Amino acid sequence: LPAAATAVYKQWIPNTNFETASNWDKGRVPCASDVVHFEKNKVVSVFVRSPHTLTDMYLPLNGELVLASGAGFAAFDGSWEPGCDSGATVRFADAEQHAWFDPTLWRAVSPGRGLDLGGRIFSVDEERVPCHYDDVIFQPETSFRVNIDSSRQVIHLRSISLMGQELSSPEAWAGYLRGPSAPLQFHGNGTLQVTGTDCPDKSGCACGNAPDGDRICAALRRASGRQCPAVTCQSPLQPLGHCCQICGATINLDFTPDFDLQKYQDRLVQALLSQPKYAGVRMAISKVHKAQTFLGVIPQSSTPLIQIVLMDDEAGAQTGTAAEQLAADIMGDIAQHGEALGISNGKMEVATGSTFSGQVGSHTLNRITAGTVLGLLFSLLLLGGILLYRKGKLRLPTLRHPRPWDRAEDPASPAPAGDKGFDNPMFEV
């Protein structure tokens, strides 16, 4: 299994091409005896790849036909055409429904090869949509229309390729937006911004789609019948950035400045995931931000960590067991080599189809962590005691030395055996 490439390319799947059968309500491309009908109030950009003969065509008030070399339209002369004798009205389908934040409309491709990266390496749902430092591809010789409604004002990207040209600078993208096609291709309240910059951190960069997580999950629910797939494990896991609970294992890693995400992913793929016994295991690895709270209630700043998600194709009581074994091997590797890899701590959670679901394991490489925690706990207890004492809610016991001369003031008080009064050397005058 080859290691994943550093650059991540996300390719848009739908198109509004004239020759795509699914773009027409009859499920076929119009032929010579048909009447083509575009809704007059629907904005659309349509790429036409070849010449067509039609009986009639109604065009929209705002749209464009992009003609490839040799493409065009001619009037039907009445001659017979095999398979085209219906004379129907064929309507172009509504293209407004395709949303940018629908993960089912994107696929990750390997740069230079055009092959899917799906299968063994996958992404959590929020990362299936283009992230801040991703390259977006709209296939050459295709037209499209995409709704970019967003909870953010600006959607950042590294580059956008469309109509065969790559736009990888803010200036080039701004120039394209001023052209006639951009308003027909992109609509909605969001704004796409091309930065041309790579992730500056070798430990990786968070995707940045968390503000639109609800949109992403809503789109997935619509595609799957408004519910998550049923899970067969006890205590299923909820990975960060993923819409549904899963069976398998997750590992959260704390890292140091020496950690390199790409090198570590290559290590896992080549040394562990590629082993035959893990042929049915899929892995996702990325940097995420975990929200922190004080006392589980008050929100605080988020903490970056590396999240590894493992799922397998096992069934029944064996669900998640292969993923669990791989997670255990990863934790073992961290125990031996974590310091050299820039990993300071690892925590594993498991959910399988067996009765042992919900196991939790961790490995801390920093030997002073336990002492630090105990020291912090002692400091908090001491601080709490001081505050209670100042408020009068805590009284310290009064320490009194024995005073033998008190009996001199009370002659009736007998002296205990062995008490010689002022002979006590502590009070010798």
Stockholm file with secondary structure:
# STOCKHOLM 1.0

chainA/1-429         LPAAATAVYKQWIPNTNFETASNWDKGRVPCASDVVHFEKNKVVSVFVRSPHTLTDMYLPLNGELVLASGAGFAAFDGSWEPGCDSGATVRFADAEQHAWFDPTLWRAVSPGRGLDLGGRIFSVDEERVPCHYDDVIFQPETSFRVNIDSSRQVIHLRSISLMGQELSSPEAWAGYLRGPSAPLQFHGNGTLQVTGTDCPDKSGCACGNAPDGDRICAALRRASGRQCPAVTCQSPLQPLGHCCQICGATINLDFTPDFDLQKYQDRLVQALLSQPKYAGVRMAISKVHKAQTFLGVIPQSSTPLIQIVLMDDEAGAQTGTAAEQLAADIMGDIAQHGEALGISNGKMEVATGSTFSGQVGSHTLNRITAGTVLGLLFSLLLLGGILLYRKGKLRLPTLRHPRPWDRAEDPASPAPAGDKGFDNPMFEV
#=GR chainA/1-429 SS CCCCCSSCEEEECCCCCTTCGGGBTTSSCCCTTCEEECCTTCCEEEEECSEEEESEEECCSSEEEEECTTCEEEECCSCCCTTCCCCCEEEBCCCTTCBTTCGGGEEEECTTTCCBCTTTBCCCGGGTSCCTTCEEECCTTCCCCEECCCSSSEEEESEEEETTEEECSHHHHHHHHTSSSHHHHEESSCEEEECCCCCCCTTCCCCCCGGGHHHHHHHHHHHTTSSCCCCCSSSCBCCTTCSSCBSEEEEEEEECTTCCHHHHHHHHIIIIITSGGGTTEEEEEEEEEEEEEETTTEEEEEEEEEEEEEEECCCGGGTTHHHHHHHHHHHHHHHHHHHHHTEEEEEEEEECSSTTTTCEEEEECCTTHHHHHHHHHHHHHHHHHHHHHHTTSCCCCCCCCCCTTHHHHCTTSCCCTTCCGGGCGGGCC
#=GC SS_cons         CCCCCSSCEEEECCCCCTTCGGGBTTSSCCCTTCEEECCTTCCEEEEECSEEEESEEECCSSEEEEECTTCEEEECCSCCCTTCCCCCEEEBCCCTTCBTTCGGGEEEECTTTCCBCTTTBCCCGGGTSCCTTCEEECCTTCCCCEECCCSSSEEEESEEEETTEEECSHHHHHHHHTSSSHHHHEESSCEEEECCCCCCCTTCCCCCCGGGHHHHHHHHHHHTTSSCCCCCSSSCBCCTTCSSCBSEEEEEEEECTTCCHHHHHHHHIIIIITSGGGTTEEEEEEEEEEEEEETTTEEEEEEEEEEEEEEECCCGGGTTHHHHHHHHHHHHHHHHHHHHHTEEEEEEEEECSSTTTTCEEEEECCTTHHHHHHHHHHHHHHHHHHHHHHTTSCCCCCCCCCCTTHHHHCTTSCCCTTCCGGGCGGGCC
//
